[in-house]
Amino acid sequence: MAVKKFYATGKRKTAVARVWLTSGSGEVMVNKLSLEDYFGNIVDSRQKINGPFSLTGSVDKFDVIATLKGGGKVAQVDALRHGIAKALLEIDPEHRLSLKTAGFLTRDSRVKERKKYGKKGARASFQFSKR
C-alpha cells in the first residue's frame, strides 16, 4: 500500500514553500536538512511551524517534507507555516474555521514596493534645491 501524501504550497513575500505531509512522528525536513540545521538560530521557527499542528490537535502525527525557495529565512518560516496549514486543510476540511480565524490560511501579500524612475526609492525623492 502506498503512503498517502498531502501537498500544499505556502507563500510569503518572495518565499515559496512546497510542503508534503505524511503520517509519521512529527519530523520536519526542509531542503533535505532538519529544521534546526536549516533555520539555525531563528528564535520562533519551531513554535511558528507547530502552530497549525497544535491548533488542529495533530502534533507529532505528521512528518513534513518541504522545499523552500526565495526570500529570507523569516519569510521562509512564514511560508512553511502557510503551506502546512493548507496541507492540513487537505487532510481534514473541518479544520478550516479554526485555521482561518487563527490567520494561518491568509497569505501575507506584503511585498517590497518597486522603485520609480526619477526617484531615489519607491517614494523617497532626491533632495530639492530651490536655488
N, C-alpha and C positions, 0 to 999 in steps of 0.2 A: 504494500500500500504506500502510495506517495505521501510525503509530508505536505500538509496544507500550508501554503504561504499566502499572506495578505500583503498587498503592495499599496503604497500611497506616496505622494510627492508633497514635500513641505517647502515653503519658501519664506525668505525674509531678506529685504534689501536685494542684493545680487546673489545671495547664497541659496543654493538649491540642494535639498536633501532627498535622495531616493531611499525609501525605507521599506524593508521587508520584515514582517513579524511571523515567527513560527512558534509553536508551543515549545516551551523549554523551561529554563531555570532562572531567567532574568539576566542573561549575559548580553552585553551590548558591545558590538564590534562596529567600529567606524573606520572606513577605508582600510580594512584588514588589520587594524590595531585595536587594542582595548580602549575603553572610554578614557581612562586615566592617562594612557600613553599618548592619545591623540590630543586631548584638550589640556592636559598637564595641570597648570595651576589656576585655571579659571574657576572661581570660587563656587558658584552655584550650578555648575554644569550637571552634576548628578541629581541635584534637587529639582532643577528645571525639567530634566528629561523624565524623571519619575513622576512628575505632576499628573499627566494624563492617566498613568497606571494606578496611582493611589486614589484618584477621583473615581475611577471605574471599578476599583477593588480587584485589580488584576496584577498586583505587584508580584514579581518572581514567577509569573505564569507564562511569559513570552520571552523569547530571545529576539534581539533586534540586530539586524544586519543593515548597515546604512552606507551609502556612498555620498560624500559631501563635496561640492564644488563651489567655488566663488565666494566672495565676501570675506569677512574677518571671522575670527573664532567665535565671538559672541553672537554674531548674526547666524553662524552655522549651528550653534546650540539652539537658538530660537527656531530655525528652520527644521531641525531634527525633532524638536518638540511638536511642531505643527504637523510634520509627517507622521509621527507616532499617533497623534490624536486622530488624524484622518484614517489611519490604518485600523485603529481600534473601532472606528465607526463602521468600517467594512466588516469587522467581525461581528459586532452587535449594534444594529442601528438604534436600539432603545437607549443607548448612552448619549444620543445626540443632544438632548436638552441640557444635561449636566455639563457636557463638554463645551457647549455653546455659551452657557451662562458663565463658565469659568474663563472664557475667552481663548480657549485652545484651538478652536476651529477658524478663528478670524485671522486672515493673512494680514500681517502688518506691512502695509504697502508703502511706508515712508521710505523714499529713496532720495539721494542727493540731487538737488536741482542743477540743471546744466548751466554752464557759463554762457553768457550772452556776449555777442560782439559789441565792441565799444565800451565794455565794462570790465572791471578788474576781476569780478567773480560773477556769481549768479545774480546778485543785486547790487553789490558794492561797486561804486563808481570810483574813477580816479579823482584826486583832489582838484577842486575847481579853483582857478585863479581868475580873479576879476580883472586884474591889470597885469 
